[in-house]
Amino acid sequence: MSETIALPETELILPPGVSVPKVDHEFETAEQKAQSLPEPKGWRLLCALVEVGDTYASGLIKADVVVKTEEITSPVLFVVKVGPTAYDAEKFPDGAWCKVGDFVITRPYSGTRIMIHGKEFRLINDDQVEATVEDPRGISRV
C-alpha cells in the first residue's frame, strides 16, 4: 500500500519504503535563502523574473492578474547562477554571452518555470540568451 506524505500545498503519493527528507528549519536571513537555490547543471542558467511595477505611468493601479501576467511574459530575466559547462569554449568560441548579475533577453515562457520561496525562477539553456541589457526598465513584450 502507498504511503501519503503531506508536502507544502500538495500531497505526494510515494511507493512503500520511499520517504521525503523532513526540513525542520526556517530561513532566518536572505543569505540563507540564497544558499538554498538550486545549482544549475550542465549548460543551464538559473534566472529570476524581473519584478514589474504595480502602477501604470498614469498612476492607475494595475490589477494583480495584470502584474503577474507581465512578470511571466516578460522577455527580461536576471541571471542568478550559471551551470558548470555553460558557454564552453568549443560551442562558444567568442566567450560567454552573459554572466551572473546580467539582465538578459530571452523568449517569453522559455525555460523550466519553478517557484522557490514564493518567487518564480527559470532554468534556461545557455543558448537561449538573445541579448544582454544594462537597464531593463522600459523593456516589455509586444
C-alpha positions in Angstrom: 0.0 0.0 0.0 1.2 3.5 -0.8 2.1 6.0 1.9 0.8 9.6 1.8 3.1 12.3 2.8 1.8 15.9 3.0 4.1 18.4 1.4 3.5 22.2 1.4 0.5 22.9 -0.8 0.4 19.4 -2.3 0.1 15.7 -1.5 2.6 13.2 -2.9 1.9 9.5 -3.0 5.1 7.6 -2.6 5.8 3.9 -3.0 6.5 1.9 0.1 10.0 2.4 1.5 10.5 5.8 -0.2 10.4 8.9 2.0 11.0 12.6 1.6 13.5 14.2 4.0 11.9 16.5 6.5 13.1 20.1 6.6 12.7 21.4 10.2 14.3 24.9 9.8 13.1 28.2 8.6 15.4 30.6 6.8 16.4 33.5 9.0 18.3 35.6 6.5 18.2 36.4 2.8 21.7 34.8 2.6 20.4 31.5 3.9 17.6 31.7 1.3 20.0 32.4 -1.5 22.2 29.4 -0.5 19.1 27.2 -0.8 18.7 28.0 -4.5 19.3 25.0 -6.8 22.6 24.7 -8.6 22.1 24.6 -12.4 23.7 21.6 -14.0 25.4 21.4 -17.4 24.8 24.3 -19.7 21.8 25.8 -17.9 21.4 29.2 -16.2 19.2 29.9 -13.1 17.4 33.2 -13.7 14.9 35.2 -11.7 12.0 37.0 -13.2 12.2 40.8 -13.1 9.6 42.4 -10.8 7.1 44.5 -12.6 5.7 47.8 -11.2 2.2 47.8 -9.8 1.1 51.1 -11.4 0.8 52.5 -14.9 2.6 55.6 -16.0 -0.7 57.5 -15.4 -0.7 56.4 -11.7 -3.5 54.0 -12.0 -3.0 50.8 -10.1 -2.7 47.6 -12.1 -4.8 44.6 -11.2 -2.8 41.7 -9.6 -3.5 39.5 -12.6 -2.0 42.1 -14.9 1.1 42.4 -12.8 1.5 38.6 -12.7 0.9 38.3 -16.5 3.5 41.0 -17.2 6.1 39.2 -15.0 5.5 35.8 -16.5 5.6 37.0 -20.1 8.5 39.4 -19.7 11.4 38.8 -22.0 13.8 40.0 -19.4 15.4 37.7 -16.8 18.2 38.3 -14.2 21.0 35.7 -14.2 21.4 34.3 -10.7 23.6 31.2 -11.3 25.5 29.6 -14.2 26.0 25.9 -14.7 29.5 24.4 -14.8 29.6 23.8 -18.6 27.6 26.8 -19.8 29.4 28.7 -22.5 32.1 26.1 -23.1 34.9 27.3 -25.5 34.1 24.7 -28.2 30.4 25.8 -28.6 31.0 29.5 -27.8 34.5 30.4 -29.2 33.8 34.1 -28.7 33.2 33.6 -25.0 30.2 33.7 -22.7 27.1 35.6 -23.8 26.3 36.6 -20.2 27.4 36.2 -16.6 25.9 36.2 -13.1 24.3 39.6 -12.4 23.4 40.3 -16.0 19.9 41.2 -17.3 19.2 39.0 -20.4 16.6 39.0 -23.1 15.0 35.6 -23.9 11.8 34.5 -25.5 8.8 34.8 -23.1 7.8 31.5 -21.5 11.3 30.0 -22.2 12.9 27.6 -19.8 11.6 25.5 -16.9 9.5 27.5 -14.5 10.0 26.8 -10.8 8.8 28.5 -7.6 11.3 29.0 -4.8 10.3 30.8 -1.6 7.3 32.2 -3.4 9.3 33.7 -6.3 9.4 32.4 -9.8 12.7 31.4 -11.3 13.6 29.9 -14.7 16.2 27.3 -15.7 17.2 28.2 -19.3 19.8 26.8 -21.7 22.9 29.0 -22.3 22.0 29.4 -26.0 18.5 30.8 -25.2 20.0 34.2 -24.3 19.4 36.5 -27.2 20.9 39.7 -25.7 22.0 41.5 -22.6 20.8 44.8 -21.4 22.2 47.2 -18.8 18.8 48.7 -17.7 15.7 46.5 -18.2 13.2 49.3 -17.3 11.0 50.1 -20.2 11.5 46.7 -22.0 8.3 44.8 -22.4 6.8 42.2 -24.6 5.0 43.4 -27.7 
